[in-house]
Amino acid sequence: MAVVIDDRLLLDVLAGHGPTMIGSEVSSGGVFTTSAWYYRLGQAVFAGSDSGALSGRLALLGEPTGGRVRAALANLPPSIGLLHPRVVVPVMFTLRVRRQLNWLAAEALAVALVVPARLLLTTEAPALHVAAEDTGVDYELLP
């Protein structure tokens, strides 16, 4: 099944260090991210302080890996799916879940519903977790 990955997992995949379970999905075109997570990672990589969670993680990778990640962010590889807002936003504003979602969570859930895919995150998102349960989307927290 396809997966929707968060910004930290996106960094790992672009660096060539993603979990094995994601690697098999990359080769089959089943890895997606959201515009919000793509943007957050780009901000961390291009304007980060090297001490934040994402920018620090990139700094630890060193060069030439950091350069490959920056190049991949500037031109996201076709192996990473990114749905157009014209497809995602209407799903976002029609979501009916128990807890109100912010943009980031609503977008992630909408992408998972449209693809369909399971959500893979590295940071617990309680409202998204509940909304995933409400809509039957698989939600997995990775270390």
N, C-alpha and C positions, 0 to 999 in steps of 0.2 A: 504494500500500500504506500502511496506517496506520503511525504512528510512536509510539514511547514516548520521551519527552523527559526529560532530567535537570532539576535545579533551576535551573541557569543559563538553559537554554533556556526553561523555564517562565516565568522572570522576563521574558525578552525577549518572549515571546509575549504575556504579560499587559500589557506596556508598549507593545505594538504595534510592536515592533522585531524580531520573529522572522525568521529566514531565509525567503526566498521559498518554498523547498521545504516548509516547515512551514505557511506561510500557506494554501496550497492544501488541505492536509489539515485545517486548522482549519475551513474552510468546509464540508467534507464530513463532519465529525464523526470524523475519523480521527486525532486527537491525544490521546494518553493520557500520564499520568504515574503515579508511584507514591505511595503514602501517605508513604513515607520522604522522597522528594524534596519533596513538597508540605509536609511538616512542616519540613524543613530550611530551605526558602525562607521559610516563615512565621516561623520562629524568627529568621532573619536580618533580615527586614523589621520585625518587631514588637519584637525585643529585641536587635537587632544594634548594633554600635558605630559604624557608618558607615565602618569601616576594614577590615572583612572582605571576602572575595571577593564575596559576594552583597550584603551591606548597603552596601558601597562602590559597587558597580555601581548600586544603586538610588539612592544619594545623588547620583551623577553625572547621573541622569535629571532630577532636580529636580522641582518641582511644575508643573503639576497631574498629571504622569505618575505620580509617587510615590503620590499619593492614589488614582488609578485602580487602581494595582497593589494597594495595601492593601485597597481595596474588593473587588477581584476575589479576593484571597486569603481574605477573610472570607466570601465567598460565591462559590466557584469556578464560573465560567461553565459552562453545559452543553456548550459546545464543547470542553471539556477533559474527557476521559474519566478516571474514577477507579474502578477495580474494587473491589468489596467483598472484605474479607479472607476471607469464607466461600468465595469463588471462588478467590482467589489462594493462600492458605496451603496448602491440600492439594496444589496443584501444586508449591509451594516445597519441601515436605518429601518429595516423590517424585522430585525432580530427581536424575539420575544423570550426573554430570559428573566430569572428571578432577581438578579442583581444588575444594576445599571453598569454599563461598560464604558471605559474611556476609549478614545480613538484607537490606541494601540491594541487593546484587547479585542475591540469590536472588529478591527481589520483582520487580526489573526484568526479569529473564529470564522469570519466570513470567507476568508481564503480557504480555510480547511473545509468549509461546507461546499464551496463551489468546486474545488478540485476533484473529488473529495480526498481528504488527507487526514493524517493524525498530527496533533501538535506535539512538538518536541521542544521543551524549554529547559534552560539551565537555572532559572530563578523562579521560585514559586510565585504564581499570580493567582491569588485566591478567587477573585471575581471571574477571571477567565476560566479557572478550573470548574467553578460552579456552572458557568454558562456552557462549557463543553459538555458537562453532564446533562444539562437541560436539553441540549440539541443532539446528543448521541455521538459527539466527536470524541475520539480517543485522545487523552491528554497524558503525556509522560514527562516526568521531571528527570533529567539526566544530571549526573554529578559534574 
